[in-house]
């Protein structure tokens, strides 16, 4: 994700998580922020597939994509 979009993404992620019943304390965003590579982790999620779909949609809306390993596939 372009680093210029990280703050807005981080502000919107809790909104998506809340829609899936995930409390703020159970949302974890970390990684290589200076190059736009993020790791996301969620605890106590009962609808992982639906959450994954919505989070990927949010990521794409900010110019990002989903990869298994540090943006290289």
N, C-alpha and C positions, 0 to 999 in steps of 0.2 A: 504494500500500500504506500502511496506517496506520503512521505513524512509530513507534508503540509496538511494532510487529512487526519492524522492520528488523533488530535485533540477532539475533533468533532465526532470521530468514530467512538472514542472512549466515552464521550458524553451520551451517545445514543445506545451503546451496548447495554447499559443497565435497564433501559426502557424495554428492549427486546427480551432481556432475561426476566424482567418483572412480569411480562406477559405470559411467561412459562412458569411462574411461581418460584423463581430462583432469587433468593435474598441477596442483597449486596455482599454480605459476608461470604457467600458461596461463589462469587464471581472473581476469577483471577486472570489478569491480563499482564503478561510479562514477556521478556525476550530481548530482541535486538532492535530496540526502538529507533535508534539513530539511523538505521538502514531500512526501516519499515517492515521488518520481519517480526511478527508477533506470535506468541503462544497464548492460547486461551484454554482455561480449565474451569469446569463447573462442577460443583458438588451438589448433592441432593436434587438431581434432575430426574424427573419421572417421565419426561417425554423427550428423550435425547434426539430422536430422529427429527421431530418437528423443530426442536431448538436448533439443531445443526442446519437445517434448511433455512431458517430465518436468519441465523448468524451469517451464513455464507451470502445470502442476499444482501445483508447490510454491508458486509465486507466489499462486495462487488459494487455497491452503490457509491462507495468511497474510492473506487479505482483500484481495489485490491483483488487478490485471488487466493485460492486455497491450495496449498501444497503440503505434502507429507514431511518434507525436510528443508527448512530454511530457504524456500523459494526456488529450489532447483528440481523439484519433482519427487 
